[in-house]
Amino acid sequence: MKKYNGNKFSCEFIIDDCKVFGEITFDGINTIAKIWSSEPILIKSVSDNIYGLIYDGMRYITLIDSIFLSENGASTVRQGKEFVRRYNCIIHPRFIAIGSEWLENTASIEEAWFSTDKLERVFHDHNAYRSVINVDEDLINDLIKRDLEYSERKLGFQSNINDHIEKKHYDIGAYPSIYLYTGSKEILSFKTVLGKVSLYHIEGQSSYGGSGVTSDILTQFHIFLNKSANVKKIVYECWKIHNFIEILSGQEDYPSQIGVSTKESEDGSYFEIYVSTDTVEDSDEHFDSLLNARMDKDYLSGIFQAWFDRHEDWKDARNQLCHTYSSKSYNIDRVVRCANIFDLIPDKSKVDLPEEIEEAKAQARKTFKKLPDSLEKRSILQALGRLGTKTLKHKIDNRIDIISSSCDFDFVELNFIAHQAVDCRNYFVHGGNKKFDYTLHLDMVNFFIDTLEFIFVVSDLIDCGWKINDWLKPYTPNHKVGRYFNKYPHYLSQLKLITSNSSS
């Protein structure tokens, strides 16, 4: 995806078995295809696949799940005594498949590859390369000789040997420089409904010879499907992974690569999938990740597996969080959204009510049921029905208990801050009395947002097996979660001061 962003290409499209001309602009959420013709452009269903050919490189493109931005456009110009009419339309495709042939809209995909812009930095392996300082020359000569002789036996030729150089290939001379790649190949793996997902560091080499050797590491997920799937299912699966990576990094991110292979031909066909979504500017800003490549493979795999095992039940809450979690924009709407996500967490448990309250609830129901029907009667009966179910504050307290039982940090008053955040949310949803002037203390409102997001993210990960105390050693990492530990004491004291002044 990344290599196409910001580029415009001349192309042709096949519409109703007729060839028409146009251009396509790859621009994230603003990606468009313009089509021109001397005849009316009749597209029966724009959501069906639309096939085209980019002239630059002669690449086939398939527009998938499109919508009209402009339909049946026309313009007229006079040429002598005649009028010439031309037709046009503008289409926005959600996905574009790019390959050496067109991609049919069927469940034909067998494998997929996926990466995000920040993925390599999330799982960056600082110790992947190292040099060998004290080299035994005879040992290295023997190693090269054995390797090339093995290649000749297995492949019939000596790999790494240029035809024009002398065949005496293993006398390397004095003081060789040796560089080793010792990083993880498979970083983690887990299973989803679609199949097995593995994360790899893939090593690539170029620039052999006297100019030196360059080795690049590509970090990407490989999805081995249980059964064939279509593009929409693949993109949906990739988007779930993308959202988790954004949480791990605390940074805005976007899918930088989606590739798929199909079973249509004997050798299979490979396609790049461009998703018309927002992109983010490249940033050199340093950040630490909640998970990283230095951690044990089984530990990482276990967390990913647990997170995805319950994603279907948690997806509404997590998706709401991911809309704003990595954003630097703070506002009142974000407070409301962050509080509401706790109501979306599956939890059917009840609150144990004292016996006298249960009796009062039963008596009140009897009394109000006898009254004539009215909005007030229905409102009271609904409120009585909710009595005993967990309130928003109850649900948040449960998530705080998970953090407190797993983290050595003193969060004794985290409940107080969270309850103040809910009161703030309630004021902007229902009105009524406010605990203090939220407009005057916007920095405290921002802290409420950070608090609610911290509680949700950390408790979710702890549930999945994350060891927060290990992550905090030997220093507080540069992540939203880590920064919250640093700001917590200051804002707690400020909040106590503000609330005490407001109540006096």
C-alpha positions, 0 to 999 in steps of 0.5 A, a space after each residue: 500500500 505504502 508505495 502506491 500512496 500519492 500516485 496517479 495512474 492512467 488506465 483503462 476499465 472494462 464496463 459492460 464488455 466495453 473498454 473505457 479510459 480513465 485514471 486512478 488516484 491512490 490517496 488513502 480515504 480519498 482514493 478515486 477512479 475517474 472514468 470517461 467515455 463517448 457513450 453513457 457509462 452504464 454500471 449495473 452494480 457499482 459494488 460488484 468488481 470493476 476490472 481495469 489495467 494500469 498502463 504504467 507497468 501494465 498491472 491489472 487492477 480490480 476495484 472491490 466494493 465501490 460506491 459512486 461519488 459522481 454518477 452519470 456526469 456529462 459535458 457538451 462542447 460545440 464543434 462547428 455545427 455539431 455538439 459533442 457529448 462526453 460522459 464521466 463518473 467518479 468511483 471510490 473503491 474500498 479495496 483495490 487488488 493489484 496483480 498480473 491478472 484480475 481477482 475474481 470476487 470469490 472465496 479463492 484466497 489461500 494465504 495472506 501477508 500483512 504488515 503495518 507501518 509501525 510493526 517493525 518498530 513494535 517488534 524491533 530486535 535490537 540484538 538481531 545483528 552482531 559482529 564477531 570480533 575474534 575470528 579463527 581464519 582457518 575455521 571460517 575458510 573451512 566453513 565457506 568451503 563446506 558450504 559451497 561444496 554442499 551447494 554443489 552436491 545439492 544444487 549442481 553448482 557452487 552458489 555465491 560464486 561469480 562465473 568470471 572469478 577464480 574458482 579458488 573460493 575459500 582462501 579468504 585472506 587475513 582478518 575477515 569481518 564476520 556479521 551474524 544475524 541472530 534475531 528471531 525468525 518466527 516471533 509468535 503464532 496464534 490461531 483464529 477462526 480463519 487459520 493460523 497466524 504467525 509473525 516473522 522477521 524475514 531477512 533479505 540481502 542485496 548488494 553483494 561484492 566489493 560494494 558490501 552487503 546490505 541485509 534488510 529485515 521485513 516484519 510481517 504476519 503470515 496467515 495460513 487459512 483453514 479454508 479459502 476466503 474472499 478479500 473482505 474477510 482477509 481485510 477484516 482479519 488484518 484490521 483486527 490485528 492492526 487495532 491490536 498493534 495500535 494498542 501495543 504501540 500507542 501510536 497511530 498506524 495503518 496497514 502498509 502491506 496486504 498481500 494474498 495468493 489464490 488457488 485459481 491457477 496451478 502455481 497460484 497468483 499473488 495480489 497486493 491489496 490496497 485498502 482505501 483508508 486513512 494513512 498517517 505521516 511517518 514519524 521518527 518519534 521513539 516509543 516503547 511497545 507493550 510487547 516486543 521481540 525480546 520477550 519469550 515466543 510462548 509468552 507472546 503467542 499466549 497473549 495474542 491467542 488469549 486476546 483473539 480468543 475473546 475478540 468476538 465478544 469484546 470487539 465492540 468495546 475494543 473498536 470504540 477504544 481504537 477510534 481514539 486511543 492513539 490520537 493526540 486530540 482530546 475533547 468531551 466526546 472522547 470522555 463519553 466514548 471512553 466511559 461507554 466502552 466499559 458498558 460494552 464489556 460482556 458481564 452478566 453478573 449482578 450486584 448483591 443487594 441488602 435484604 431491606 433494599 430487595 424488599 423495598 424494590 419489590 414493594 415499589 414495583 407493586 405500588 407503581 404497577 397499580 398506577 395508570 400507564 405513563 412515561 413516569 411509571 415506565 421510567 420508574 419500573 425500568 429503573 427498579 428493574 436495573 437495580 441490582 445490575 452493575 452500574 458503570 462505576 461497578 464495571 470500572 471498579 472490577 477492571 481496577 481490581 484486576 490491575 491492583 491484584 497484578 501491579 505493585 504500583 500503589 493505585 489505592 485511589 484509582 477508583 476515586 479518579 475513575 468515579 470522577 471521570 464517570 461523573 464528568 461523562 454523566 454531566 455531558 450525557 444527562 446534564 444536571 449538577 457537575 462536580 467542578 467546572 470542567 471547562 476551567 479544568 480541561 487538563 483534568 478532563 484530559 486526565 480522565 480520558 487517559 485514566 479510563 483508557 489506561 484501565 481498559 487497556 491494562 486490565 484487558 492485557 492482564 486478563 490475556 496473561 501480560 505481566 505488567 511488573 516485568 514490563 515496568 523494569 528496569 525503567 518506565 517505558 515510553 508508552 501511554 501506559 508508562 507515561 500514566 504512571 509518571 503523571 498519576 501522583 501529580 494529577 491525583 493531588 490536583 484532583 483532590 484539591 479541585 474537588 475539595 475547593 468545589 465542595 466547600 
